[in-house]
Amino acid sequence: MKRRNFITKTSMNTLALGLGIHSLAKAKPLNKPSNKTKISTAATKPVAICTWQFTEANATAGALLDQGASALDAVINGVAVEEENIKNTTVGKGGSPDREGNVTLDACVMDHTGNCGSVMCVENITNVAALARKVMEDTPHVILAGKGAEEFAVKNGFTAENLLTPESKKAYQEWLKTSQYKPIINIENHDTIGMLGLDKEGNISGACTTSGLAYKMKGRVGDSPVIGSGLFIDNAIGGAAATGMGEEVIKTVGSFLIVELMRNGMSPQEACEEAVRRIVTTNPNHTNFQVAYIAINKAGETGCYCIHPGFKMMKYANGENTPITAGSHLK
């Protein structure tokens, strides 16, 4: 079956992978770069970065990269740690529900070939990043949504379960007393884990997964599952991921913008800063919400930046997993 390719129409071999949660596979050879792009053929030291201080998730991805896993395997296994963490109320099982009390999840993945997959408004399935991969690899589509995505998941061996935990249900019932929907500055109440990996083959892949804003309108979808907004990879250049107020990221197609800025000579750090500037210069209300970006290029250089202070990125490199405090537009 021909798979949908986001950048070029390319015929690809079937990857020898299952659901991707606990599997390892050798990465495919590096795509041939354009004449304008110089890429070293030397062995690459693996790097994993993720939004926020998700220490265990990033360490999981980094360890897999050190063992020779592909970037795609590493990031999907990494974000699965938070999808399965019921104490995290912004990702996966235990995520905060929408206004009707239903937990709905969004996710996307993108690999080094430019292939991508996405799922939106999925109920009852915890590992939606792995599900997005399944869409990418085993269907002719890029996006599946709602009940269709859930049915596809169950048919492909994913376990259906109630994602509303007693803790998230209690918080929802407390919210019902006022039912006020005023998205707060998204510093500690973050809503996404975006992860980027550079493997030993020099290939970059990424994953982004979330339960979205707490008590959102039914059917609301943010930037996380939108290729180019919540996540974008160009293996010849680098990758980027976003977190924060998804509506604002979508308006500037932020992750794609960062990769294009890197294509035109900016470092990952410079590109993240410029992407934030694009938002704050066009939206006078930027003091009321948070947006943050992370990025990596082919050399393994990384960057991160945000609107409000308080955002941290995890970086795994050379066997060390380190939190990095991002610079911010507002001081």
C-alpha positions as CSV (number, residue, x, y, z in Angstrom):
1,M,0.0,0.0,0.0
2,K,1.4,3.4,-0.9
3,R,1.7,5.7,2.1
4,R,1.0,9.4,2.2
5,N,4.2,11.4,2.1
6,F,4.0,14.9,3.4
7,I,6.9,16.3,1.4
8,T,7.3,14.0,-1.7
9,K,5.6,11.1,-3.2
10,T,8.0,8.3,-2.3
11,S,7.6,4.6,-2.4
12,M,8.9,3.1,0.8
13,N,9.6,-0.4,2.2
14,T,7.4,-1.6,5.0
15,L,8.9,-1.0,8.4
16,A,9.3,-4.1,10.5
17,L,7.5,-2.7,13.5
18,G,4.5,-3.6,15.6
19,L,2.6,-1.0,17.6
20,G,5.9,0.7,18.4
21,I,5.5,1.0,22.1
22,H,8.1,-1.7,23.0
23,S,9.8,-2.4,19.7
24,L,13.2,-1.5,18.2
25,A,14.1,-1.4,14.6
26,K,17.1,-0.2,12.6
27,A,16.6,3.2,11.0
28,K,16.4,3.6,7.3
29,P,19.4,5.1,5.4
30,L,19.5,8.9,5.3
31,N,17.6,10.6,2.5
32,K,19.7,12.1,-0.1
33,P,20.0,15.8,0.7
34,S,19.5,18.6,-1.8
35,N,22.5,20.2,-3.4
36,K,22.1,23.2,-1.2
37,T,22.4,21.2,2.0
38,K,25.7,19.9,3.3
39,I,25.3,17.0,5.7
40,S,28.2,15.1,7.4
41,T,28.3,11.4,6.8
42,A,30.2,10.8,10.0
43,A,28.5,8.8,12.8
44,T,26.1,10.9,14.8
45,K,25.9,11.2,18.6
46,P,22.2,10.7,19.5
47,V,20.2,13.5,21.0
48,A,16.7,13.6,22.5
49,I,14.8,16.7,23.5
50,C,11.3,17.2,24.8
51,T,9.0,20.0,26.0
52,W,8.8,20.6,29.7
53,Q,10.6,18.7,32.4
54,F,9.4,15.2,31.5
55,T,12.6,13.6,32.8
56,E,11.8,9.9,32.6
57,A,10.2,10.2,29.2
58,N,13.2,11.9,27.7
59,A,15.6,9.6,29.5
60,T,13.7,6.6,28.0
61,A,14.1,8.0,24.5
62,G,17.8,8.9,25.0
63,A,18.6,5.4,26.3
64,L,17.0,3.8,23.3
65,L,18.9,6.1,21.0
66,D,22.2,5.1,22.7
67,Q,21.2,1.4,22.1
68,G,20.9,2.1,18.4
69,A,17.1,2.5,18.1
70,S,15.7,4.6,15.3
71,A,14.6,8.1,16.2
72,L,11.0,7.2,15.5
73,D,11.1,4.2,17.9
74,A,12.8,6.3,20.6
75,V,10.4,9.2,20.6
76,I,7.2,7.1,20.5
77,N,8.5,5.0,23.4
78,G,9.5,8.2,25.2
79,V,6.2,10.0,25.0
80,A,4.4,6.8,25.9
81,V,5.8,7.2,29.4
82,E,3.7,10.3,29.9
83,E,0.7,8.9,28.0
84,E,0.6,6.2,30.6
85,N,1.4,8.4,33.6
86,I,-2.0,9.0,35.3
87,K,-0.5,11.8,37.4
88,N,0.0,13.8,34.3
89,T,-3.4,15.5,33.7
90,T,-2.4,17.0,30.3
91,V,-1.3,13.9,28.4
92,G,-2.9,10.5,27.9
93,K,-4.7,8.5,30.5
94,G,-5.8,10.8,33.4
95,G,-5.9,13.8,31.1
96,S,-8.4,16.6,31.9
97,P,-11.7,16.1,30.1
98,D,-13.6,18.5,27.9
99,R,-16.7,20.4,29.0
100,E,-18.8,17.3,28.8
101,G,-16.5,15.2,30.9
102,N,-14.9,13.2,28.1
103,V,-11.1,12.8,27.8
104,T,-10.1,13.2,24.2
105,L,-6.5,12.8,23.0
106,D,-4.6,14.2,20.0
107,A,-1.2,13.1,18.6
108,C,1.0,13.1,15.6
109,V,4.3,11.6,14.5
110,M,6.7,12.4,11.6
111,D,9.7,10.4,10.5
112,H,12.9,11.1,8.7
113,T,11.4,10.3,5.3
114,G,8.8,13.0,5.6
115,N,6.0,10.5,6.3
116,C,3.5,11.5,9.0
117,G,0.4,10.3,10.8
118,S,-2.1,12.0,13.1
119,V,-5.1,11.2,15.2
120,M,-7.6,13.7,16.7
121,C,-10.4,13.6,19.3
122,V,-9.7,10.0,20.3
123,E,-11.4,8.5,23.3
124,N,-10.5,5.4,25.2
125,I,-7.0,4.8,23.7
126,T,-4.0,5.7,25.8
127,N,-1.0,5.5,23.4
128,V,-2.2,7.8,20.7
129,A,1.3,8.6,19.4
130,A,1.7,4.9,18.6
131,L,-1.7,5.0,17.0
132,A,-0.7,8.0,14.8
133,R,2.3,5.9,13.7
134,K,-0.1,3.1,12.8
135,V,-2.1,5.5,10.7
136,M,1.1,6.6,9.0
137,E,2.4,3.2,8.2
138,D,-0.7,1.1,7.6
139,T,-3.3,3.4,5.9
140,P,-3.3,5.6,2.8
141,H,-4.2,8.5,5.0
142,V,-2.4,11.0,7.2
143,I,-5.3,11.8,9.7
144,L,-8.0,9.7,11.4
145,A,-10.4,11.3,13.9
146,G,-12.9,10.5,16.5
147,K,-14.7,7.2,16.5
148,G,-13.0,6.2,13.2
149,A,-9.6,6.5,14.8
150,E,-10.8,4.6,17.9
151,E,-12.2,1.7,15.9
152,F,-9.0,1.5,13.8
153,A,-7.0,1.3,17.1
154,V,-9.1,-1.5,18.5
155,K,-8.9,-3.5,15.2
156,N,-5.1,-3.1,15.4
157,G,-4.6,-4.4,18.9
158,F,-4.8,-1.3,21.0
159,T,-6.7,-1.8,24.3
160,A,-9.8,0.4,24.9
161,E,-10.0,1.8,28.4
162,N,-11.6,4.6,30.3
163,L,-9.2,7.5,30.3
164,L,-11.0,9.5,33.0
165,T,-9.3,8.6,36.3
166,P,-10.9,9.3,39.7
167,E,-8.6,12.2,40.2
168,S,-9.4,13.9,36.9
169,K,-13.1,13.2,37.5
170,K,-13.0,14.9,40.9
171,A,-11.3,17.9,39.4
172,Y,-13.9,18.1,36.6
173,Q,-16.7,18.0,39.1
174,E,-15.1,20.8,41.0
175,W,-14.8,22.8,37.8
176,L,-18.6,22.2,37.1
177,K,-19.4,24.4,40.1
178,T,-18.5,27.5,38.1
179,S,-17.9,26.1,34.6
180,Q,-15.7,29.0,33.8
181,Y,-13.5,28.6,30.8
182,K,-10.6,31.0,31.0
183,P,-7.4,29.4,29.7
184,I,-4.7,30.4,32.2
185,I,-1.1,31.2,31.3
186,N,0.2,27.9,30.3
187,I,3.4,27.6,32.4
188,E,3.0,24.7,34.8
189,N,-0.4,23.6,33.5
190,H,1.1,22.6,30.2
191,D,-0.8,20.5,27.8
192,T,1.7,18.7,25.5
193,I,4.7,16.6,25.3
194,G,6.6,17.1,22.1
195,M,9.7,15.1,21.5
196,L,12.5,15.2,18.9
197,G,15.1,12.6,18.4
198,L,18.4,12.4,16.4
199,D,19.6,8.8,16.1
200,K,23.0,7.3,15.3
201,E,22.2,7.1,11.6
202,G,21.8,10.9,11.6
203,N,18.0,10.7,11.1
204,I,15.5,12.9,12.9
205,S,11.9,12.0,13.9
206,G,9.4,13.5,16.3
207,A,6.2,12.8,18.2
208,C,3.7,15.1,19.9
209,T,0.8,14.0,22.1
210,T,-1.7,15.7,24.4
211,S,-5.1,15.7,26.0
212,G,-5.4,19.4,25.1
213,L,-6.7,22.3,27.1
214,A,-8.7,21.3,30.2
215,Y,-12.4,21.7,29.8
216,K,-12.2,22.6,26.2
217,M,-15.2,22.7,23.9
218,K,-16.3,19.4,22.7
219,G,-14.4,18.6,19.4
220,R,-11.7,21.3,20.0
221,V,-8.4,20.4,18.4
222,G,-5.2,22.3,19.1
223,D,-1.9,22.4,17.3
224,S,-0.5,19.1,18.6
225,P,-1.8,16.8,15.9
226,V,-1.5,19.3,13.1
227,I,1.6,18.6,11.0
228,G,3.6,21.8,10.6
229,S,2.1,23.4,13.7
230,G,2.7,21.1,16.7
231,L,5.4,19.2,15.0
232,F,7.5,19.3,11.8
233,I,10.5,17.4,10.5
234,D,12.7,17.9,7.5
235,N,15.5,15.4,7.7
236,A,17.8,17.5,5.6
237,I,17.5,20.4,8.0
238,G,16.0,19.6,11.4
239,G,12.8,19.4,13.4
240,A,10.7,21.5,15.8
241,A,7.8,21.0,18.2
242,A,5.5,23.3,20.1
243,T,3.6,23.5,23.3
244,G,1.2,26.0,24.9
245,M,-1.8,27.7,23.4
246,G,-2.4,25.7,20.3
247,E,-4.6,28.2,18.6
248,E,-1.7,30.7,18.5
249,V,0.7,28.1,17.2
250,I,-1.6,27.1,14.4
251,K,-2.0,30.7,13.2
252,T,1.8,30.9,12.4
253,V,2.3,27.2,11.5
254,G,5.1,27.5,14.1
255,S,7.1,24.3,13.8
256,F,7.2,24.5,10.0
257,L,8.3,28.1,10.3
258,I,11.2,27.1,12.6
259,V,12.5,24.5,10.2
260,E,12.2,26.9,7.3
261,L,14.2,29.5,9.3
262,M,16.9,26.9,10.0
263,R,16.9,26.1,6.3
264,N,17.7,29.7,5.6
265,G,20.6,29.8,8.0
266,M,19.3,30.3,11.5
267,S,20.5,28.2,14.4
268,P,17.8,26.3,16.3
269,Q,17.9,28.9,19.1
270,E,17.6,31.8,16.7
271,A,14.7,30.1,14.8
272,C,12.8,29.4,18.1
273,E,13.2,33.1,19.1
274,E,11.9,34.3,15.8
275,A,8.9,32.0,15.8
276,V,7.9,33.5,19.2
277,R,8.4,37.0,17.9
278,R,6.0,36.2,15.0
279,I,3.3,35.5,17.6
280,V,3.9,38.4,20.0
281,T,4.2,41.0,17.3
282,T,0.8,40.1,15.8
283,N,-1.2,39.3,19.0
284,P,-1.5,42.1,21.6
285,N,-3.0,39.6,24.0
286,H,0.2,37.5,24.2
287,T,0.6,38.3,27.9
288,N,-2.4,36.1,28.6
289,F,-1.0,32.8,27.2
290,Q,2.1,30.8,26.8
291,V,3.7,29.3,23.7
292,A,7.1,27.6,23.7
293,Y,9.1,25.9,21.1
294,I,12.0,23.4,20.9
295,A,14.2,22.6,17.9
296,I,17.1,20.5,16.7
297,N,19.2,20.6,13.6
298,K,21.2,17.9,11.8
299,A,24.3,18.7,13.7
300,G,22.5,18.0,17.0
301,E,22.4,21.6,18.0
302,T,19.3,22.5,19.9
303,G,17.2,25.5,20.9
304,C,14.2,26.5,23.0
305,Y,12.3,29.7,23.6
306,C,9.0,30.9,25.0
307,I,6.8,33.9,25.7
308,H,6.6,33.7,29.5
309,P,9.3,32.6,31.9
310,G,8.9,29.2,33.3
311,F,9.4,26.8,30.4
312,K,12.0,24.1,30.5
313,M,13.2,21.6,27.9
314,M,14.8,18.3,28.6
315,K,17.9,17.4,26.6
316,Y,19.6,14.0,26.5
317,A,23.1,13.9,25.0
318,N,26.3,12.0,25.8
319,G,24.4,9.9,28.4
320,E,23.2,12.8,30.4
321,N,19.6,14.0,30.7
322,T,19.6,17.7,31.6
323,P,16.8,20.3,32.1
324,I,17.4,23.5,30.2
325,T,15.6,26.7,31.2
326,A,14.4,28.5,28.1
327,G,14.8,32.2,27.5
328,S,11.6,34.1,27.3
329,H,10.2,37.2,25.5
330,L,8.7,38.5,28.7
331,K,11.1,38.8,31.6
